Amino acid sequence: MDTHDVLKTITTITGLMVALSPCLQIRRMFVTGTSDDVSIGYFLLLIVGLCMWVIYGLSNDDVVLWTCNAVGAAVAITTVGVAIRLRRLAARATGEGPARPAS
């Protein structure tokens, strides 16, 4: 195994660790039951950036680059989804959600 292969392996592992790091935020939201301390705007910007890296990696046939960023985008999208769901549940519980028609 030459230096390039070692670096590629280390980069892949590190990239996947970074891509999976929002899982810690998802875990925190489930533990606390709230997403009040999560910036959805931040994650939306992150998703845009990650998707651009996926496109760039695909255009250069760089499997490590696009794979790690695709995983990161998927985890960031999941984070936003969990945050929105928790906020909607909290709004319903406090009666702050959108008005529902009488049934």
FILUMLUM-352248 format. One line per field, with one value per residue (C-alpha): x, y negated, z negated; residue number from 0; residue in three letters. Coordinates in steps of 0.5 Angstrom, whole numbers, plus 500, padded with zeros to 3 digits. Example, Ala and Ser with C-alpha at 12.3 -4.5 7.8 and 13.67 -1.06 7.14 Angstrom:
east	c(525,527)
north	c(509,502)
up	c(484,486)
num	c(0,1)
residu	c(ALA,SER)
// end
This chain:
east	c(500,503,502,497,493,494,492,486,483,485,481,475,474,475,470,465,466,465,459,456,457,450,447,450,445,439,441,441,434,431,434,431,425,426,430,430,437,438,439,435,438,445,443,440,446,450,446,447,454,454,450,455,461,457,456,464,466,461,464,471,470,472,468,471,469,462,460,462,459,452,452,453,447,443,444,443,437,435,437,432,427,427,428,422,418,419,417,411,409,411,407,401,402,402,396,400,400,396,388,385,378,372,371)
north	c(500,493,487,485,491,489,482,484,489,484,479,483,485,478,476,481,479,471,473,477,472,469,476,473,467,472,476,470,468,475,474,467,468,461,458,451,450,453,448,450,445,447,454,452,448,454,458,454,454,461,462,458,462,468,465,463,470,474,469,471,479,478,483,481,474,475,481,477,471,475,479,472,469,475,474,466,467,472,467,462,467,469,462,460,466,464,457,459,464,458,453,458,460,452,450,446,450,448,447,454,454,457,464)
up	c(500,502,499,504,502,494,495,499,494,488,492,493,486,484,489,487,479,481,485,480,474,475,472,465,466,468,462,458,461,459,452,450,454,457,463,461,461,468,473,479,484,482,484,491,493,491,495,501,500,499,506,510,507,509,516,517,514,519,525,523,522,515,511,504,505,508,503,497,498,501,494,491,495,493,485,486,489,484,478,482,482,475,473,477,474,467,468,471,465,460,464,464,456,454,459,463,470,475,474,476,479,474,476)
num	c(0,1,2,3,4,5,6,7,8,9,10,11,12,13,14,15,16,17,18,19,20,21,22,23,24,25,26,27,28,29,30,31,32,33,34,35,36,37,38,39,40,41,42,43,44,45,46,47,48,49,50,51,52,53,54,55,56,57,58,59,60,61,62,63,64,65,66,67,68,69,70,71,72,73,74,75,76,77,78,79,80,81,82,83,84,85,86,87,88,89,90,91,92,93,94,95,96,97,98,99,100,101,102)
residu	c(MET,ASP,THR,HIS,ASP,VAL,LEU,LYS,THR,ILE,THR,THR,ILE,THR,GLY,LEU,MET,VAL,ALA,LEU,SER,PRO,CYS,LEU,GLN,ILE,ARG,ARG,MET,PHE,VAL,THR,GLY,THR,SER,ASP,ASP,VAL,SER,ILE,GLY,TYR,PHE,LEU,LEU,LEU,ILE,VAL,GLY,LEU,CYS,MET,TRP,VAL,ILE,TYR,GLY,LEU,SER,ASN,ASP,ASP,VAL,VAL,LEU,TRP,THR,CYS,ASN,ALA,VAL,GLY,ALA,ALA,VAL,ALA,ILE,THR,THR,VAL,GLY,VAL,ALA,ILE,ARG,LEU,ARG,ARG,LEU,ALA,ALA,ARG,ALA,THR,GLY,GLU,GLY,PRO,ALA,ARG,PRO,ALA,SER)
// end
